[in-house]
Amino acid sequence: GQPLPGEALAVLRQLLDGLRGELGTTLRGLLSEPEVVAVEHPLLRLLSTSKHPLPSEDWPAIPWPPF
């Protein structure tokens, strides 16, 4: 829930621009469309909230079982 630093937001915007441009074209040659979209959606969510995501209450916030 903490705000993302401006530098992180700038990198996320660059990544999103890349996914909508040459990087996206390259990835679509290697991944399926749903896989590329699965990368884009979290970027859009992070950019719209400008905050670190909170852990889900549906599962533990650490790998489980811990090793």
C-alpha positions as CSV (number, residue, x, y, z in Angstrom):
1,G,0.0,0.0,0.0
2,Q,3.0,2.3,0.1
3,P,3.4,4.8,-2.8
4,L,5.7,3.8,-5.6
5,P,8.7,6.0,-6.1
6,G,8.7,8.3,-9.1
7,E,11.7,6.3,-10.6
8,A,9.7,3.1,-10.4
9,L,6.7,4.6,-12.1
10,A,8.9,5.9,-14.9
11,V,10.3,2.4,-15.4
12,L,6.8,0.9,-15.4
13,R,5.6,3.5,-18.0
14,Q,8.6,2.6,-20.2
15,L,7.8,-1.0,-19.9
16,L,4.2,-0.4,-20.8
17,D,5.2,1.7,-23.8
18,G,7.6,-1.1,-24.8
19,L,4.8,-3.7,-24.5
20,R,2.7,-1.6,-26.8
21,G,5.5,-1.2,-29.3
22,E,8.6,-3.2,-30.4
23,L,8.9,-5.2,-27.2
24,G,5.3,-6.3,-27.5
25,T,5.8,-7.4,-31.1
26,T,8.9,-9.4,-30.1
27,L,7.1,-11.0,-27.1
28,R,4.1,-11.9,-29.3
29,G,6.5,-14.0,-31.4
30,L,7.5,-15.9,-28.3
31,L,4.4,-15.9,-26.1
32,S,0.7,-16.3,-26.6
33,E,-1.5,-13.2,-26.5
34,P,-2.9,-14.1,-23.1
35,E,0.6,-14.3,-21.7
36,V,1.5,-10.9,-23.0
37,V,-1.8,-9.5,-21.6
38,A,-1.0,-11.1,-18.3
39,V,2.1,-8.9,-18.1
40,E,0.3,-5.8,-19.2
41,H,-2.6,-5.9,-16.7
42,P,-0.5,-5.7,-13.5
43,L,1.5,-2.8,-15.1
44,L,-1.8,-0.9,-15.7
45,R,-2.9,-1.6,-12.1
46,L,0.4,-0.4,-10.7
47,L,0.3,2.7,-12.8
48,S,-3.3,3.5,-11.9
49,T,-2.8,3.2,-8.2
50,S,0.8,4.3,-8.0
51,K,1.2,2.1,-4.9
52,H,2.9,-1.2,-4.0
53,P,0.3,-4.0,-4.1
54,L,-0.9,-5.4,-0.8
55,P,-0.6,-9.2,-0.2
56,S,-3.7,-11.2,-1.1
57,E,-5.7,-12.5,1.7
58,D,-6.4,-15.6,-0.4
59,W,-3.0,-17.2,0.3
60,P,0.1,-16.7,2.5
61,A,2.3,-13.7,1.6
62,I,5.3,-16.0,1.5
63,P,6.0,-19.1,-0.6
64,W,4.1,-22.0,1.1
65,P,5.2,-24.3,2.4
66,P,8.2,-22.3,3.4
67,F,11.5,-24.0,2.6
